[in-house]
Amino acid sequence: MTDSIALAEASIDRLLQRGTDRDQTGADLLSAGMFDVLLAEEQAFETAAALVKVAARHATDLPLSGPMMARWLADRAGLTGVPEVAGFALPGNPPTGWLERSDGRLVTAGYLQGVPDGPNGLVAVLPLDGAPWVVFIAKASGLGEAHDLAGQRHRSIVLDGLTIADGGAAPLPITASTPLVVAAFLTAAQLLGAMETCLTLSTRYAGERRQFGRPIAQFQAVQHLCARIAVGVATVRVAVTHAARALDRGGGVLEVAIAKSKASEIAEEIAAVAHQIHGAIGFTNEYPLGVFTRRLLSWRDEYGDETFWNGIVGTAAIRWSTQTWSHLVDAGPGTDDDLRAVLDNADLVP
């Protein structure tokens, strides 16, 4: 990790340790430029991964990856009138929401489901005549709010008949699958942060909990369980770092597919093993483990679980035929293009 990324990670770590209220923490994150990291010219994705990971490690209720995505897409598309902190949404594939032209205006149609809480409106990627556009939706009626397994608020939004303001929509200036790839990458980084806290809590508890006159960490079976969590965390950390660096080089679709797949797969195992180490106390509201394991089980499905991303790579591998090994190992020319072509036709519920 470079000095600048380590400095940014340490900065947000100190900020979140203060324990201030939600509004003040959000203001601090905004003033520190945390929502603008994807706009950086160098190491943007590696820095973003570090910040999202730390936020997840602290179990903050403030959304970070969504506003990051919103700021990045609005800036790339040149949208105007977008607030500094907005939500982000994708319509899925096939899309549940879209844009239409009516009397010289752009209007929305359909709906968006499971949109993370965004009180200042949201930036969405919606199709118009088959091509993706970036739009800012200032206000929309909802179909009711719900909380996911992680306890975070989501709502479904009715899009029918909403007029997009001038400067609030533009063609997506990047490849159609890129928003999904970046969202999946940031979710993998979130999973890593929650996994790291599960490891910390598990090793600490194993050292403190005594049974038969000695800490349970001295029992070989418990040591084995802690080692399984540590290996899982290390695996995801390497995969996320590799994906971040590939994205910063202008590629990264294969690396993100692998990182999100491994993060989603390992998340379930780490949640189960951490609770096995803790026993009954891990399920109580007074102990923090459940907050992180519920987030692991919730985030593992967001923007594609391991089955989805393994299917993307597997479908591309069928096309590669005898060249599969070189594509997977070397990620040579055309690898990302082939994966993007598969993604464009893959079914995905947002």
C-alpha positions in Angstrom: 0.0 0.0 0.0 1.4 3.4 -1.0 1.9 6.2 1.5 -0.9 8.3 0.1 -3.4 5.4 0.4 -2.3 4.5 3.9 -2.6 8.1 4.9 -6.2 8.3 3.5 -7.1 5.0 5.3 -5.7 6.3 8.6 -7.6 9.6 8.2 -11.0 8.0 7.7 -10.2 5.5 10.5 -9.6 8.3 12.9 -12.7 10.2 11.7 -14.9 7.2 12.3 -13.4 6.4 15.7 -14.7 9.7 17.0 -18.2 8.3 17.4 -19.9 11.5 16.4 -23.5 11.5 15.2 -24.5 10.5 11.8 -25.0 14.0 10.4 -21.7 15.3 11.7 -19.8 12.2 10.4 -21.4 12.7 7.0 -20.3 16.3 7.0 -16.8 15.3 8.1 -16.6 12.8 5.3 -17.8 15.4 2.8 -15.3 18.0 3.9 -12.5 15.5 3.8 -13.3 14.8 0.1 -14.0 11.1 0.8 -16.9 11.0 -1.8 -14.6 12.3 -4.6 -11.8 9.7 -4.4 -12.9 8.1 -7.7 -12.3 11.4 -9.5 -8.6 11.2 -8.6 -6.2 10.9 -11.5 -4.0 8.2 -9.9 -4.8 5.2 -7.7 -8.5 6.2 -7.6 -9.9 2.7 -7.2 -7.2 1.5 -4.8 -7.9 4.5 -2.6 -11.6 4.0 -2.8 -11.3 0.4 -1.8 -9.3 1.3 1.2 -11.8 3.9 2.4 -14.8 1.7 1.8 -13.1 -1.1 3.6 -12.4 1.0 6.7 -16.0 2.3 6.8 -17.3 -1.3 6.7 -14.8 -2.3 9.4 -16.4 0.4 11.6 -20.0 -0.7 10.7 -20.9 2.9 10.0 -24.5 3.4 8.9 -23.5 6.1 6.5 -23.5 5.0 2.8 -20.1 5.6 1.2 -19.8 3.5 -1.9 -23.2 4.8 -3.3 -22.3 8.5 -3.1 -18.8 7.7 -4.5 -20.5 6.1 -7.5 -22.9 8.9 -7.9 -20.2 11.6 -7.8 -18.0 9.7 -10.2 -20.7 9.0 -12.8 -22.2 12.6 -12.6 -18.7 14.0 -13.1 -17.9 11.7 -16.0 -21.2 12.5 -17.7 -21.0 16.2 -17.0 -24.4 16.4 -15.2 -25.4 19.6 -13.5 -27.5 20.2 -10.4 -26.4 17.0 -8.7 -25.9 17.5 -4.9 -22.6 16.6 -3.3 -24.1 13.5 -1.7 -26.6 11.5 -3.7 -27.6 7.9 -4.0 -26.8 5.5 -6.8 -29.0 2.9 -8.6 -28.9 0.5 -11.5 -32.1 -0.8 -13.1 -31.0 -4.4 -13.4 -30.9 -6.5 -16.6 -33.4 -6.7 -18.1 -34.0 -3.2 -16.9 -37.0 -2.4 -14.6 -36.7 1.3 -15.4 -35.9 3.3 -18.5 -36.0 6.8 -20.2 -38.4 7.9 -22.8 -38.8 11.0 -25.0 -42.1 12.9 -24.6 -42.8 16.4 -26.2 -39.1 17.2 -26.4 -38.5 16.2 -22.8 -36.8 13.2 -21.2 -39.1 11.4 -18.8 -38.5 8.2 -16.7 -40.7 5.1 -16.7 -40.9 1.9 -14.8 -39.4 1.5 -11.3 -36.2 0.8 -9.4 -36.3 -1.7 -6.6 -34.1 -2.1 -3.5 -32.5 1.4 -3.9 -30.2 2.3 -0.9 -31.4 5.2 1.1 -30.5 8.5 -0.6 -32.3 11.6 0.8 -30.7 14.0 -1.7 -31.9 12.2 -4.9 -30.0 9.6 -6.8 -27.9 9.1 -9.9 -29.1 6.2 -12.0 -28.0 4.5 -15.2 -31.1 4.1 -17.3 -31.5 2.9 -20.9 -32.8 5.3 -23.6 -33.5 3.6 -27.0 -31.3 0.8 -26.0 -28.3 2.9 -25.0 -27.3 3.6 -21.3 -27.7 7.2 -20.0 -26.7 8.7 -16.7 -29.6 10.6 -15.1 -30.1 12.5 -11.9 -33.5 11.9 -10.3 -34.1 14.7 -7.8 -37.3 13.4 -6.2 -39.4 10.3 -6.7 -42.3 8.6 -4.9 -41.6 5.4 -3.2 -43.4 2.1 -2.8 -42.4 1.9 0.9 -39.2 1.4 2.8 -37.6 -1.8 4.0 -34.5 -2.8 5.8 -32.1 -5.4 4.4 -30.4 -8.2 6.5 -27.7 -5.7 7.3 -30.3 -3.3 8.8 -29.7 -0.7 6.1 -32.7 1.1 4.6 -33.7 0.5 1.0 -36.8 1.6 -0.9 -38.4 0.9 -4.2 -39.0 4.0 -6.4 -41.7 4.6 -9.0 -40.3 6.3 -12.0 -43.4 6.8 -14.2 -43.7 10.3 -15.6 -40.7 12.0 -13.9 -39.2 14.8 -16.0 -35.5 15.0 -16.0 -34.2 18.6 -15.6 -32.0 20.2 -18.2 -28.4 19.1 -17.6 -29.6 16.2 -15.5 -29.1 13.5 -18.2 -26.3 12.5 -20.6 -25.2 9.4 -22.5 -23.0 7.1 -20.4 -19.5 8.1 -21.4 -18.0 4.7 -20.5 -18.8 1.1 -21.5 -22.2 0.0 -20.5 -21.1 -2.7 -18.0 -18.6 -0.4 -16.2 -21.0 0.9 -13.5 -21.9 -2.7 -12.5 -18.2 -3.7 -12.4 -17.2 -0.8 -10.2 -20.2 -1.3 -7.9 -19.3 -4.9 -7.5 -15.7 -4.0 -6.8 -16.7 -1.6 -4.0 -19.0 -4.2 -2.5 -16.1 -6.7 -2.4 -14.1 -4.0 -0.6 -17.0 -3.6 1.9 -17.1 -7.3 2.4 -13.3 -7.3 3.2 -13.8 -4.7 5.8 -16.5 -6.6 7.6 -14.4 -9.8 7.4 -11.4 -8.1 9.0 -13.5 -7.1 12.0 -14.9 -10.7 12.2 -11.3 -11.9 12.4 -10.4 -9.3 15.1 -13.4 -10.1 17.2 -12.9 -13.9 16.9 -9.2 -13.9 17.8 -9.7 -11.5 20.7 -12.6 -13.6 22.0 -10.7 -16.8 21.7 -7.9 -15.3 23.7 -10.2 -14.0 26.5 -12.8 -16.8 26.8 -11.6 -19.5 29.2 -12.7 -23.1 29.3 -11.2 -25.9 31.4 -8.9 -23.4 33.0 -7.3 -22.0 29.9 -8.1 -19.7 27.0 -10.0 -21.5 24.2 -7.3 -20.1 21.8 -5.0 -22.8 23.2 -7.3 -25.5 21.8 -6.2 -26.8 18.4 -9.8 -26.9 17.0 -10.3 -23.2 17.8 -6.9 -22.3 16.4 -8.0 -24.1 13.2 -11.2 -22.1 13.1 -9.3 -18.8 13.5 -6.9 -19.8 10.8 -9.7 -20.5 8.4 -11.0 -16.9 8.9 -7.5 -15.5 8.5 -6.9 -17.4 5.3 -10.2 -16.2 3.9 -9.5 -12.6 4.8 -6.0 -12.8 3.2 -7.5 -14.3 0.0 -10.1 -11.6 -0.4 -7.6 -8.9 0.5 -5.3 -10.0 -2.3 -8.1 -10.3 -4.8 -9.5 -6.8 -4.0 -6.0 -5.2 -4.2 -5.4 -7.0 -7.5 -8.7 -5.8 -8.9 -8.2 -2.2 -7.7 -4.8 -2.0 -9.5 -6.2 -3.5 -12.7 -9.1 -0.9 -12.6 -6.6 1.9 -12.2 -4.7 0.6 -15.2 -7.9 0.8 -17.3 -8.9 -2.8 -17.3 -10.1 -5.0 -14.4 -13.3 -6.8 -15.4 -11.8 -10.2 -15.0 -10.1 -9.2 -11.7 -13.3 -7.7 -10.3 -15.3 -10.8 -11.3 -12.8 -13.0 -9.4 -12.7 -10.6 -6.4 -16.4 -10.3 -6.0 -16.9 -14.1 -6.5 -14.3 -15.0 -3.8 -15.6 -12.3 -1.4 -19.2 -13.5 -1.7 -18.2 -17.1 -1.4 -15.9 -16.6 1.6 -18.3 -14.3 3.3 -20.7 -17.1 4.2 -17.9 -19.3 5.5 -16.4 -16.5 7.7 -19.8 -15.7 9.2 -20.5 -19.3 10.1 -17.0 -19.9 11.5 -17.0 -16.6 13.5 -20.3 -17.6 15.2 -18.9 -21.1 15.8 -16.0 -19.6 17.8 -18.2 -17.2 19.8 -21.0 -19.6 20.6 -24.2 -18.1 21.9 -22.8 -14.7 22.8 -22.2 -14.0 19.1 -26.0 -13.9 18.5 -26.8 -11.4 21.2 -27.6 -7.8 20.4 -25.2 -6.6 23.0 -22.2 -8.2 21.2 -21.1 -6.6 17.9 -20.4 -9.8 15.9 -23.9 -10.1 14.6 -23.8 -6.6 13.0 -20.9 -7.7 10.8 -22.0 -11.2 9.9 -25.4 -10.0 8.9 -23.7 -7.5 6.6 -21.6 -10.2 5.1 -24.7 -12.3 4.3 -26.4 -9.2 2.9 -23.6 -7.7 0.8 -22.6 -11.1 -0.7 -25.6 -10.9 -2.9 -25.4 -7.2 -3.9 -24.3 -6.6 -7.5 -24.0 -10.3 -8.2 -23.1 -13.2 -5.9 -20.5 -15.8 -6.6 -22.8 -17.8 -8.8 -23.4 -14.8 -11.0 -19.8 -13.8 -11.4 -18.6 -17.4 -11.8 -21.2 -17.7 -14.5 -19.9 -14.6 -16.3 -16.3 -16.0 -16.4 -17.5 -19.5 -17.2 -19.5 -18.3 -20.2 -16.6 -16.3 -21.5 -14.3 -19.3 -21.0 -16.5 -21.4 -23.3 -15.9 -18.8 -26.0 -12.2 -18.8 -25.3 -12.0 -22.6 -25.8 -8.3 -23.7 -26.0 -7.2 -20.2 -25.0 -9.0 -20.2 -21.7 -5.8 -20.7 -19.6 -4.0 -17.7 -21.2 -7.0 -15.5 -20.8 -7.5 -16.3 -17.1 -3.8 -16.2 -16.2 -2.5 -13.4 -18.4 -5.8 -11.4 -19.0 -4.5 -10.7 -22.5 -6.0 -8.5 -25.1 -9.7 -9.0 -25.6 -10.3 -10.7 -22.2 -12.2 -7.7 -20.7 -14.1 -7.1 -24.0 -15.3 -10.7 -24.0 -16.4 -10.5 -20.3 -18.3 -7.2 -21.0 -20.1 -8.8 -23.9 -21.3 -11.6 -21.6 -22.3 -9.0 -18.9 -24.4 -7.1 -21.3 -26.6 -10.1 -21.8 -26.6 -11.5 -18.3 -29.7 -11.4 -16.1 -29.2 -9.5 -12.9 -31.6 -8.3 -10.3 -30.3 -5.1 -8.6 
